[in-house]
Amino acid sequence: MTDCPLRHLIPILGDQLDPASTALDGFDPTQDRLWMAEAPEEATHVWSHKARIALFLAAMRHFAEDIRARGWPLDYLRLGEHPHASLSAALGASLAQARPQRLVMVRAGDWRVQKSIEAAAQAAGVALEIRSDRHFIAAPGAFAAWARGRRELRLEYWYRALRRQTGLLMEGDQPAGGRWNFDADNRKAFGPAGPGKVPRPQGFPPDSVTTEVLHLVERQFQHHPGRLDRFDWPVTPTQARDALDDFIAHRLPRFGDYQDAMWRGEPWLYHSRLSAALNLKLIDPMSVCRAAETAWRSGQAPLAAVEGFIRQILGWREYVQGLYWLWMPDWLGWNALDAHADLPDFYWTGDTDMACLRAAIGQTLDHGYAHHIQRLMVTGLYALLLGVEPRQVHAWYLAVYVDAVEWVELPNVLGMSQHADGGRMASKPYIASGKYIQRMSNYCAGCRYRPDQAIGPAACPFTTLYWAFLDRHAEHYRNHPRLGQQVRNLERMPTEKRTLIRAAAEELRALS
C-alpha cells in the first residue's frame, strides 16, 4: 500500500475476473486501487479439489498480470505471503491501513463471502458501494420483479421472457422453428456401439504462471482430493474464447443429441467445458449464446443442439442466479425430505463396486469435472435415494467441481438434485432406478449389479433405493401428477417384496 489518499479500494474476487466489470467503471489510477487476495479459507471451508483451487488461483494471477500491464495500481496478496486466513481478515487489514473513502465491488457469488466483506467494511467504518453485475444477461432486479406474485417459479417461463428480451433464436415475436424448447429431441443414448471417435476439446497446457500455481497447490493442499497432472483448463479470456471456438466447430452439432449420454472413459463427449470460464467471468455469456446462434443461422449446427445449449446459459444459468439471491440464506436450512444420512466416504475416493458411481466419481477426482447428467442422475441421484443430509451433498459438490461457485452450485444441488426445497424449484424429485443409468450409458456393462433387480445378491443399489424412496414418501406423492403412477406401481408389489426392499435399503445405509 502507498501513503497516497485513496478514493476507492476495489476488491476483485476469484470469480469476478471480468475485464468489463462495473467495478472498473470510472477507475482513476491516480486515486483508486484494485485489491486481490488468495485466502486459505476459500480452499478449506469445503475440502476443495486441487484442480478447483488451482483454476481460481491461476486465473486470478493471469488477471492480475493484465491489470498491471494497464499500469493500474493493484495490491495482490499471495498465499503464504500474508498472515490472514480469511478473505475478510485480509481485507479488514488493508482497509485499516489504506483508509479509502469507499469500498467498491460487484456482489460476490457466494452469500457467505458477501456478508463477510460487508462486515469487514462496517468494522472499518468504510462505506461500501455494491455495483450491478453486467456479466449476467438479465437486468439487475429483473428476476425478483418477474418472480413477484408468482405461485411457481418455473424455468421455462423465465427462459421465454429472456428469449424475447434478447431476440436469441427468435423469428420476429415467435421462437425459431416454432418451438421454445427442443429438450425432447436431446435425450439420445449412444447404444451398444458407443460414441465412436469424439473430437477431443482443446486443452491449454500450463504456462509458467499456471505451473507455479500447480506446484503451490500441491505443496499447500497436498491432502485435498483430486489430481493436477491433467490440468489443462482455460485460465484467460483469450483461452476461453479459443475453447468456445473449438466447441462451436467440433462438438456443438452433436451436443443436442447426446447431452444426456454417458460413456465410460469419455469425460467430455460433446460438452463445451465452458462452465468454469463462464463462472469465473473469463468469457461473456451473451457472446457465447450469440456464437452458438450464429452457428445455427449459418448452417453449422442444428437448431435443437443450439437451443439446448443456449437454454443452459440464457435459461438455466440466469434462473439459478435469480433463485439463489431470492432465497438465500434460508435455502441452506431446508430439508423437505427429512434426509439425515451421512455422505458415503467413497464420494471422496471413488472406491465403490457400483460401476456408475466409480466412473463418475473417478472422473471427477481426475478432472474436477462431470457433466450435468452425471451430477444429477448418478452422484446426486444416489445421495437423494440414500437420504443424505442435503448440506453434506452441497458441500461435496462445492468442493469437487472446478466450476463450482455457490450461486450456481447450491440451487442445482439443494433444489434440482436433492429436492431439499420441497418443490420450490422443481415440481418433483428427480428419481430413477438403475435402469435409467443402463439406458443412458455403458456403466452397467460388467457391473456386478443388475439394474432390473431390487432385492437379492445382484440387486442394483439404485433400484433398491428407488423403490425404498417411494415407499418412504408414498403418502406425500401418492396423488402427485408426475410421481403418483410410480407410487401405485409400488403399492401393487407383494407385501413381502416391499419388506425385503426396506431391509435391503437399510443395509445399504448402514454400509455407507
SVG drawing of the C-alpha trace seen along z (x, -y; Angstrom):
<svg xmlns="http://www.w3.org/2000/svg" viewBox="-54 -11 61 74">
<polyline fill="none" stroke="black" stroke-width="0.4" points="0.0,0.0 1.2,-3.5 0.5,-6.5 -1.5,-8.3 -5.1,-9.0 -7.5,-6.6 -10.9,-7.4 -11.9,-3.8 -10.4,-0.4 -11.8,2.2 -11.7,5.8 -11.8,8.3 -12.8,11.8 -11.7,15.0 -15.0,15.4 -15.0,11.8 -12.3,11.8 -14.3,9.8 -12.3,7.1 -15.6,5.2 -16.7,5.3 -18.8,2.4 -16.3,2.3 -13.8,0.9 -16.1,-1.8 -14.6,-5.2 -11.4,-3.8 -8.8,-6.5 -5.3,-5.1 -4.3,-8.3 -6.8,-7.9 -8.2,-4.4 -6.6,-1.0 -7.5,2.6 -7.2,5.3 -7.0,9.1 -6.1,11.8 -5.5,15.5 -7.0,16.6 -6.6,20.2 -10.2,20.3 -11.5,20.1 -9.9,23.5 -10.7,25.1 -14.2,24.0 -15.1,27.0 -12.4,29.6 -11.7,28.3 -10.4,30.3 -6.8,29.4 -7.8,28.5 -10.6,26.2 -8.1,24.3 -5.5,24.2 -8.0,22.9 -9.1,20.0 -5.5,19.0 -4.1,19.4 -7.0,17.3 -6.6,14.7 -2.8,14.4 -3.3,14.0 -5.9,11.3 -3.5,9.5 -0.9,9.6 -3.3,7.9 -4.2,5.3 -0.5,4.4 0.0,4.3 -2.5,1.5 -0.4,-0.4 -3.2,-0.3 -2.2,0.0 -3.0,3.3 -2.4,4.9 -2.2,8.7 -1.8,10.8 -0.4,14.3 -0.9,17.4 2.0,17.8 3.0,14.2 0.4,12.7 -0.8,13.9 -4.5,13.8 -6.6,17.0 -9.8,15.4 -10.6,13.0 -12.4,10.7 -9.5,10.6 -7.1,9.7 -9.5,7.1 -10.0,5.7 -6.3,5.2 -5.9,3.5 -8.9,1.2 -7.3,0.2 -4.0,-0.6 -5.3,-2.4 -8.4,-4.1 -10.2,-4.5 -13.2,-6.8 -15.2,-3.9 -15.0,-0.2 -16.4,0.5 -17.3,4.0 -19.6,6.2 -21.7,8.5 -19.9,11.8 -21.1,15.0 -21.3,16.6 -23.6,15.3 -21.0,16.2 -18.3,14.1 -20.6,11.2 -21.7,11.0 -18.1,11.2 -17.0,8.4 -19.9,6.2 -18.9,7.0 -15.3,6.0 -16.3,2.7 -18.6,1.9 -16.0,2.8 -13.5,0.5 -16.1,-2.3 -15.7,-2.4 -18.7,-3.0 -19.5,0.0 -20.8,-0.5 -22.1,2.7 -22.4,2.3 -24.6,4.3 -23.0,7.3 -23.2,6.8 -21.8,10.3 -25.4,11.6 -27.8,11.1 -30.9,10.2 -31.0,6.6 -30.4,6.2 -33.6,6.8 -35.4,8.3 -35.7,11.8 -37.1,10.6 -39.6,8.4 -40.6,11.4 -40.9,13.7 -43.1,11.3 -46.6,12.6 -46.0,15.9 -47.0,19.1 -44.4,21.2 -41.1,20.0 -40.5,22.4 -37.5,22.1 -39.5,22.3 -41.3,19.1 -38.3,17.1 -36.4,18.5 -39.1,17.4 -39.0,13.9 -35.3,13.7 -35.5,15.1 -38.0,12.3 -35.8,9.7 -32.6,10.7 -34.0,11.8 -31.9,15.0 -33.3,17.7 -36.4,15.6 -38.1,15.0 -40.0,11.8 -42.0,12.5 -42.0,16.3 -39.4,18.8 -37.2,20.2 -38.5,23.5 -42.0,22.8 -40.9,24.3 -39.4,22.7 -37.8,25.9 -36.3,28.9 -35.5,30.8 -37.5,33.9 -35.2,34.2 -32.0,34.0 -32.1,37.2 -30.4,39.8 -28.1,42.6 -25.2,43.9 -26.4,47.5 -24.1,50.6 -21.6,49.3 -20.8,46.3 -20.0,42.7 -17.2,43.6 -14.4,41.1 -15.4,37.9 -13.3,34.7 -11.3,34.0 -11.7,30.5 -8.8,28.1 -6.6,28.2 -4.4,25.4 -1.0,26.7 0.0,24.7 2.3,21.7 4.8,20.5 2.2,18.7 -0.1,21.7 2.8,24.1 3.9,22.1 0.3,22.3 0.2,26.1 3.4,26.5 2.0,24.2 -1.3,26.1 0.5,29.5 2.6,28.2 0.0,26.3 -3.0,28.6 -1.4,32.0 -4.1,33.8 -7.0,32.4 -8.8,34.6 -8.1,34.8 -5.1,34.6 -3.3,31.9 -1.3,33.8 -4.2,33.5 -4.9,29.8 -5.5,28.0 -8.4,25.6 -8.6,22.2 -7.4,19.6 -7.5,16.4 -10.1,14.7 -8.2,15.5 -8.1,19.2 -11.8,19.1 -12.6,17.7 -10.4,20.4 -12.3,23.0 -15.6,21.6 -14.5,21.6 -13.3,25.2 -16.7,26.3 -18.7,24.5 -16.6,26.0 -16.3,29.6 -18.8,30.6 -21.9,28.3 -23.5,30.0 -23.9,33.3 -24.2,31.7 -28.0,31.7 -28.5,35.3 -26.1,36.6 -26.0,34.0 -27.6,36.5 -25.5,39.6 -22.6,41.0 -19.8,43.3 -17.0,44.9 -13.6,43.3 -15.2,40.4 -15.3,37.5 -16.0,34.7 -18.1,36.2 -19.8,33.3 -19.9,30.8 -18.3,27.4 -16.1,27.3 -17.0,23.6 -18.9,23.5 -15.7,22.8 -14.7,20.0 -18.2,18.5 -18.4,18.8 -15.0,17.1 -16.2,14.5 -13.4,15.1 -16.0,15.0 -19.2,13.1 -22.3,15.4 -24.1,13.3 -21.2,13.7 -21.3,17.4 -25.0,17.5 -24.5,15.3 -21.8,17.6 -24.0,20.6 -26.9,18.8 -24.6,17.8 -23.6,21.4 -27.3,22.4 -28.1,19.5 -25.0,20.3 -25.9,24.0 -23.0,25.2 -25.3,26.8 -28.9,27.9 -31.5,25.9 -32.2,28.5 -28.5,28.6 -28.1,24.8 -31.4,24.3 -30.4,26.9 -27.0,25.2 -28.4,21.7 -31.1,22.8 -28.4,23.9 -26.9,20.4 -29.7,18.0 -32.3,20.0 -30.8,22.2 -27.8,20.1 -29.8,16.9 -32.6,18.7 -30.5,20.3 -28.7,17.0 -32.0,15.3 -33.3,18.0 -30.1,18.0 -30.3,14.4 -34.1,14.6 -34.0,17.4 -30.6,17.2 -29.7,17.8 -32.8,19.8 -32.1,22.3 -29.2,23.7 -31.5,24.9 -34.2,26.5 -34.5,30.3 -38.0,31.1 -37.4,34.8 -36.1,35.1 -32.8,36.6 -30.1,37.1 -27.7,39.9 -24.0,39.1 -22.4,38.8 -20.6,42.1 -16.8,41.9 -16.4,43.3 -17.6,39.9 -14.1,38.7 -12.2,41.7 -14.3,43.4 -13.7,46.7 -17.0,48.5 -18.2,51.6 -21.0,49.6 -19.6,49.1 -21.5,45.9 -20.5,44.2 -16.9,45.4 -16.8,44.0 -18.4,40.6 -16.5,40.0 -13.3,41.2 -13.7,38.8 -14.5,36.0 -11.3,36.7 -9.2,36.9 -10.5,33.7 -12.7,31.8 -15.5,32.2 -18.6,34.2 -21.4,33.2 -24.9,32.4 -26.4,35.9 -23.5,37.5 -24.1,35.0 -27.9,35.1 -28.6,38.8 -25.6,40.6 -23.8,38.9 -26.8,36.7 -29.4,39.4 -27.6,41.9 -27.3,39.3 -31.0,38.4 -32.2,42.0 -29.9,42.9 -31.3,39.9 -28.1,38.0 -28.3,34.7 -28.6,32.0 -25.9,29.7 -23.4,32.5 -24.2,33.1 -23.9,29.4 -20.5,29.2 -19.2,32.1 -20.4,30.5 -19.0,27.1 -15.6,28.8 -15.0,31.1 -16.0,29.3 -13.8,26.7 -16.8,24.6 -18.4,24.6 -19.4,21.1 -22.1,21.2 -24.7,19.1 -24.8,21.7 -23.9,24.9 -26.3,24.6 -29.6,24.3 -28.5,27.1 -27.8,29.4 -30.2,28.4 -33.0,27.6 -32.7,29.6 -30.7,32.7 -31.7,33.2 -35.2,31.6 -34.4,30.1 -36.6,27.1 -39.7,29.2 -40.5,28.3 -40.0,24.5 -37.6,25.0 -38.5,28.4 -42.0,29.9 -40.8,33.3 -37.7,35.1 -35.5,36.4 -35.6,40.1 -35.0,43.1 -33.9,46.7 -30.7,48.2 -32.5,48.8 -32.1,45.1 -28.4,45.3 -28.3,48.5 -30.2,46.8 -28.1,43.7 -24.6,45.2 -22.4,48.3 -21.7,48.1 -23.8,51.2 -21.9,53.4 -19.7,55.6 -21.0,54.3 -21.8,56.9 -25.3,55.4 -28.4,55.9 -30.5,52.7 -33.7,54.7 -33.3,56.3 -34.3,54.6 -33.7,57.5 -31.2,60.3 -27.4,60.5 -27.3,58.9 -29.8,56.1 -28.7,52.7 -28.4,50.3 -30.0,47.6 -33.1,49.8 -33.4,50.9 -33.1,47.4 -35.5,46.1 -38.3,48.3 -37.4,47.6 -37.6,43.9 -41.1,44.2 -42.1,46.4 -40.7,43.9 -42.5,41.0 -45.6,42.8 -48.1,40.8 -46.8,37.5 -46.5,38.5 -49.5,40.8 -51.5,38.1 -48.7,36.3 -49.3,35.7 -45.8,37.0 -45.0,39.5 -48.4,40.9 -48.2,43.7 -44.8,44.8 -46.3,44.9 -49.2,47.0 -46.7,49.4 -45.0,49.8 -48.3,50.4 -49.1,53.3 -46.0,55.1 -46.4,58.0 -46.0,57.0 -43.2,59.5 -41.2,57.8 -41.7,54.4 -40.5,55.6 -37.4,57.0 -36.7,53.8 -36.9,51.8 -34.5,54.2 -32.1,54.0 -32.2,50.3 -31.4,50.1 -28.5,52.4 -27.2,50.1 -27.5,47.1 -25.6,49.0 -22.8,49.9 -22.5,46.3"/>
</svg>
